[in-house]
Amino acid sequence: MDFLSLVASGLVVGIVVAAPIGPVNLICIRRALRFGMANGIASGTGAAIGDGVFAIMAAFGVTAAIAFVQTYALWLQLVGGFFLIGLAVRTWFDHPSLDAKLPEGSLGALMPVVVSTFVLTITNPATMLGFLAIFGGIADFAIGDEDYVRASILVASVIGGSALWWVIICSIASRFRERMTDNALVILNQVSAGIIFLFGLAVLVRLVVERLAV
């Protein structure tokens, strides 16, 4: 497979893994509406970095790291579930205002946003397993192959595709910011909190069901 096809494959994979509506998408949209496009993209950056970590593991066949994720999948999902519930509670009791702007250009102000979405992404073993499945079927690229140049191109393209998705979705969300009011922002905040809480609860319930079935 040639260079352009490899890059295109990576971009598609990055978009596919980022696009499903979930907690990270909700966080990015909410923050883009409240604080502007830059803050929303910062949220997506954390997810893109997490996707990149999984892409590296899948593309380079990092056996030890993959084994670690598979071995401690239960604990990773447990942390992710409680993290989502805690985030939902914090979001629910937040009192957003369009006047309360963050200094979008400040790295210190944006770093916690990047870290939070990175944690949500990296504590989802299903994402890593999805990368393993996808990478095994594209670009005639086998996990553990010695062609590190192609592996690097593919990983970079996946991160680029994921980042492209966050730029697009945050750009769209930010266009509606001028139409938002504080009351509408509060409602959006509470709806987002409720959905994020349900995501976290679903993760914990599934874990309990799986343990009882053993």
N, C-alpha and C positions, 0 to 999 in steps of 0.2 A: 504493500500500500504506500502511495506517495505521500509527500509532506503535507500537501493541502488536505488530502483525505483524512490523514491522521489528525490534523488540527481540527477539521470539521467534526470528526468523531468525538474528540475530546470536548469541544464546545457543546455538542448535543448532550453528552453525558452530564456535563456540569449543569446545564439548564434543566434536564430531566430530574436530577436529584434535588435541585433547589425549588422547582416549581410547585410540587404538591403543597396545598394549603395546610399549614400546621402552625405551631407556636411561633417559630421564627418569622414566618411570613406575617403573622398578626403583629408581632413586635415591630417589625420594620415599617409596616403600614402605619401603625399607631404613632410611632416616633416621627415618621416623615410628616404626618398630619400635624403633630403637635409642635415639633421643633424645626421642621424643614428637611429638605432633601438630603443634606450632608449628614444629619444625624441618623436618618433612615438607612443611608448607605453604610454608615459605620456599623450599624446593627448587622447588616448583611455581610460585612467584611469578616466578622467573627465566624459566621456560618461558612463562608467561602474558605477561610483558613482551616476550619474543621474538615470540610470536604477535601481540602488539599492533603491533609494528614492521612485520611482514609485512602485517597487516591495513590499516595506514595506507597502505603502499605500494600495495596492491591497490585500496583504496577511493578514494584520492585520485589514483590514476594517476601516481605519482611516477616519471616515465619514466626520469630519470637514475639513480635508485636501482635500479629494476628492471633497467635495462640493465647496471649494474655487477654485480649479482648474477648475471645470465645470463652476462656476459663472464668473470667470475672464478669460475664455478661449480666448475670443476676444483680450484682452489686452496682454495676454501671447504670442499669435501668432503674434500680432503686434510688440512686442518687439523682438521676434525671427526673424521676417522678416527683420526689419531694422538692426538688429545685423548681419544677413547674408549679407545684401547689403554692410554694412560698412566693414565687413571682406573681401568681394570680392574686394572692391575698394582698401583697404590697400594691399591686396595680389597682385593686378594688378600692382601697382606702386612700389612694392618691387623689389629689385635688388639682387636676390639670387646668391650666389657663393659657390661652394663646399669648398672653403678655409675659408669661414666665419663660423667656427664651434662654436656651443654653448658649454659651460661647462656642459656636460650631467649629471655629477654627482651632480651638484649644485641644491638644492631644490629651491632656489630663481629664477634660470633661467627657471625651468620647471613649477613652480606654475602658471604663467599666461596661459600657454598652457592647463593645467588641468582645470583652471577656465573657459576658453573660450568654451571648448567642453562640460563642465558641463552645462553652460548657454544655449547652443544650444539644449541640451537634455531636460533640465528641462522646457524650454519654449515651448515644443511641447506636448500639451494636448493629441494628438492622441496616443502618446506612453503610457500615463497613461490609457486611455480607452482600448488600446490594452491589457495591462496587466490585466485589469479587466476581459476582455473577455477570455483571455488565462487561467488565474488562476481559473476561474469558471468551466473550462472543464478538468483540469488535476488533477491527484492524489486524486480524490474524495475530493478535498479540497475546501470548501465553503468559500467565503469571509465573514470575521467576525467570523469564527470558533474560539472556545476557546482553541484549541490545539496549544499553542504558541510555543512549541518545534518544531513541524512539520513546523509551519510557519517560524520559524527562519532558519531551515535547508533549506527550499525551497528558501528563500530570499538569503541566503549565496550561494546557488548553482546557482541561477540566476546571481548574481554578478560574480561568478567564470566563468560561461559560457560566459558572455559578455567580461570579461577580457581575457579569452582564445582566443576569436575571434581576439581581438586587438593584442595579442602576435603573433598569426599566420600570420595575414595580414601584420604586421610591419616587421616580420622576413622575409617574402617573398620579400617585397619592398626593405628592406635594402640589400638584395643579389644583387640587380641591381644597387646599389649605385656606385660601382666601374666602371660601364660602362657609368655613366652619365657624361656629360660635362656641363660647365656653360651655353652654348647656349641651350642645351636640358632642363636644369633646368628652364631657363627663359620661354621657351615654355610651359613646364609643369605648371609653376606658372600661366601663363596667361590663359591656358585652364581651370585650376582649378578655377581661379577667375571668369571666364565666367560662368562656371557651377554653382558655389556657388551663383553668382548673380541671375541666372535664378531660383534657388531654392527659394531665398528670394523674388524675384519678384512674383513668383507663389503663395507664401503664402499671399502676400499683395493683389494680384489680386483676389484670392479666397475670401478673407475677404470682399473686395468691392462688389463682386458679391453676396455674402451671405447677406450683408446689404441691397443691392438694391432689393433682392428678398423678404425681410421681408415686 
